[in-house]
Amino acid sequence: MNIAGALGFHEKARLLIINADDFGLCHATNAGIRSLFEAGFISSASLMATCGWAREAALWSASHPKWDVGIHWTLTSEWDHYKWGPVNRGGSSLSLVTEEGYFPKDCKTLERQADPEEVRAELRAQVKSAIKMGLKPTHADNHMGSLYGLESGRDFLNVVFDVCAEFGLPFRLPRYLLTEDGQVAPPELAEQALRYAKAADAKGVIVLDYLYGLRFPLKPGEDYESVKQEYVTILKSLKPGVSEIIIHPSEVTPELLAFHGQPEKRAMELRLLQDSEVIRVMQEEGIVKIGWRELQHLQRNRRYRRNK
């Protein structure tokens, strides 16, 4: 399926979703993401329904329905001094948590121990929690990639596609896999990505053409200028079709400093989207910024036509 064409654009158009992850993580992150929305620098954000400041983010989103906000499905809890656990209260979540009752710190642990039906129940619970707070989610994606099987090879994507189909949510998955430097992935990995995309297609779930993100964490010697140039390089290398760039912006306050290992990187990502050079490159490259809502409307319209 040519998504750009289905959306009414030329098949060679370069369409870009700029998504701010981790909405709801903390108040500082909420403030940073809100400021980017209000200034028009981002296309969408995704909500961590499991976190302590999720309610603030969800209520703000409910009162600002023109902004695209999806669900950032979260099944890991990576910070030592700030933890969270399942939203699902209606059944067992024992395979999803540590002895303390929190999600595990790393993806490999989650992949190895999680029961698929408990994953399903938790994903549904996170969506329902956001909806009960008034959010109308436009899409779904995944915190730390814990559902993709990247660490152990054991993925939960069939469950993901079921839940996406149930709630009418397109999902963050690249149809065409790229390496970190933007090149086409090795054949075996590229073929695997296409298989996953076809599985999503079979369930009526729309996925991306390409997915990009800034490297994390900062490496020795990296600074704001090097991060900006990495972002500019991504913009210039975008391919025809629908791409998403993942960012993690935040204001830096004592709250963020209390738990985050590299708060300066989040400050850089907040700053770079407002940088005049970045804005100029977007314009010069003819990149068209869209949101997840356009993909959601396409997905729901296709489903309606099939069911008529």
N, C-alpha and C positions, 0 to 999 in steps of 0.2 A: 504494500500500500504506500502510495506517495502522499505523506501527510500534508506537505506544503501545498500540493495541488488540491487535496481535499478541503483545505482551509481557504482556497480561493487565490493562492499565490502562485507565481510562476514556479515551475519545478526546480529551477536553479536558485530560487531565493534562499537566503541564509536567515533563518528565523531563530531567535535566541530567547530562551527563558533564563533570567537571572534569579536564582532562588536562594534566599537566606535560610539556612538551616538553624535548628535549635531555638526557635521561637518558644518562649516559655521556660527556657533553662533557668534564667534568673532575671531580676528586674533590670540589670544593666544591659543584658542582651535584648530584652523587650524594648527598652528605650532606644537602643541603636537601630533596631529593625524598624520600629515605628518611624523614626526620623528619615530613614531611607525610603520607606513607602510614601511618606508625605511629600518628599522632594521629587518623587518619580524616578528614583535611581534603581529600583528593583522591580521585578515582575511579580514575584510571589515569595511566600515564606512557608515553612512547615513547622507544625506545632508538636512539641514534646509533651504529650498529654500526661506523662508520668511524673513530671517535675513540679516543684513547689510553686513556680510562678506561671504555670500553665493557665490557671484561671484568669489571671490578669490579661494574658495574651488572647485567650479565647473571647473574653468579654469585649475587649477592644475590637477584635476582628468582627464580632457579631454586630457591633455598632458602626463598623466601617465596611459594609458588605461589598464595596466596589473593589477591595483589594483581595487578591487570590491567596488564600491560606489553606494548606493541606495538612495531612497528618504525617508526622515524622515518626513512623513506627519504631518504638524504642524497646529493646530487650537486653541491653547492656547498660552498665553503670560504671564508667571508667575512672571517675575521680576518687581519691582516697578519702577526702573530707566532706564529700557531698554525695549522697546515695539516694537511689529511688528504686521502687519495685513495681509489681504488677498493679494495673488498674482493675483487672478482673476480680470481682469479689464473689462471683456466683458459682465458682467451681474450683477445682484444684489447679494450682500453679507451681506445684512442688518441683517439677522438672525444669522450671525457668529460673529458679532462685538459688542463692547460696544458703548456708546454714543460718545466716543472719536475716534472711528473708528479702535480700536485695537481688537485683539482677547481677549476673557475673560481670567481672571487669572486662573480660576479653571475649571476642567472637568465637574463638575455638571452643571454649568451654560451653557456651550456649549451643553451638552447632552439634556438639557431641552428646549433650544430655537432654536437649529439649524434645518433648513429646509433640508431634505435629498438631494433635488436636488441642493441646494446651496453648500452642502458638496461635492456632486459629481463634480460640476463645479470647486470648489477650488482644489480638489485632482488632477483633470486633469490638471488644470493650473499650479500646482506646478511641476508636471512631465514635462509638455511641456516647462516650464521656464528653467529647468535644461537641457533638450535636446537642446534647442536653444543655450545654452552656451557651447555645445559640449559634455556634459556628456552622456554616454550610461548607464543608470541605470540598476543595476543588481537585485534589489529587492525593496521592500517597507516595511516600518514599521511606527510606530506612536509615536509621541512625547507625553509623559505623559499618554498614553493610552486613549486619549479622544474619540477614535472611538469604544471602546469596551463595552461601557455601564456599566463600573465598579462602577460608583457613583449612577446612577439613574435606571439602568436596560434598558435604551433606547440606543441601539447600532446602528451603521451604517455599519455593516459588509457586508450586502448584496451589498451596494454601493461600499465598498472597493473591494469585490471580482469581481464586474463588471469592475472596473477601472484596477485592476490587470490583469484580463483576456485581456482587451483591449490592454495594453502595454506589456504584456508578463512578468509580475513581480511576483515572489513568494513573500509570505507575512509572516511577523512575527506573528505567531499564534501557540500556542502549541496544538498538538493533544491530548496529555496526560498531564493533569494539575497536578502540584505539589504544595504543601504548601510551605511556606517560609523556613521551615526546610528540604525540599527535599522529604517529604513523599507524598504519593498519596492523592489527594484532596478528600473531602467528596463526596459520590456517586452522589448527585444531581449536584454538580459543575463539577465533572468529566464527567458526561453524557452531560452536556451543552457544554463543550469543544469539545467533540466528535461530537455533532450535528453541531457545527460551522465548524469543520474540514471537515465533510461530505458535508456541503454546499459549502465549498471551492473546494473540490474534484469535485463536480457536475459542477463547472464552469471551471475546468481545472487548478486551482490555487494550487500550492504546498505550504504546510505549514510545520512547524517544528514538530519533535516529542516532544521535551522538551525545556523549556525556563527557564533560570536562570539569576539572576542579584544580584549585591551587594545591601545591604540595604542602603537607603538614607532617611534622612541625617545621619551624625554622631551622635551617642548617647553619653551622658556624660561618660567620661572615656575611650572612644575608641581612639585608636591611629593607627599608621601605622601597627604595628605588629598584632593588632587584625583584621584589615581589610585584611591583607595578609592571616591570618589564615582562615578567612571566605572564601576567594577566593580558598585557597588550599582545604578546606573542600568540596567546590563545585566540584572542579576537581576530587577529589577522589570518589565523589558520583555519577558521571555521569553514566547514564544508556545506554545500547546499543541503537543505533539509532543516529539520527541527533539532536544535541542540540545547542543552542546558549547561550552565556554569553554576557550580555549587560554591557558595561563600558562607563564611561564618563570622559575620560582623558583630561587634559589641562595643558599647562604651566601656571604659576601664574605670572601675570604682573599687573601693575596699571590698565590696561583696564579691566581685569577680576575682580580685587578687587573693581572696581567702582560700580558693580551691583550684583555680585554673593554673596549669603548668606553663602556658605561654600566652598570657593575656595580651602582650604587645602585638602578636600576630592578628588577634581579633580586632585590635584597634587599627592596624594597617588595612585590613579588609573593609572596615567601615570607611576609612579615609579614601581608599583608591577609587571607589565607585563615584566619588564626587570630584575626582581629579580632572582638571581641564584636558589633560592629554588623553586620558581614557575616553572622555566624552567625544573628543575630536576624532579619535580612531574609530569609534562606533559610527560616527557620521560619515567619515571618509570611506569606510569599508561597505557602506550601504546595508548595514546589519539592521534587520527589522526585529524590534523587541516585542515579544508576545507573552501571554501568560498561560498558566495551566488551564484556565477556564475555557479557552478556545478548544483545547484538546478534549476537555470534559464534555463540552457541548457536542463535539463531533462524535464522541463515543456514545453518548446517550441517544443522539439522533440515529446513528447506525443501528443501535439496539432496537429503537422504536420501529424503524423500517423493517427490520428482520421479523419483528413480532406481529406486524400488521397482518 
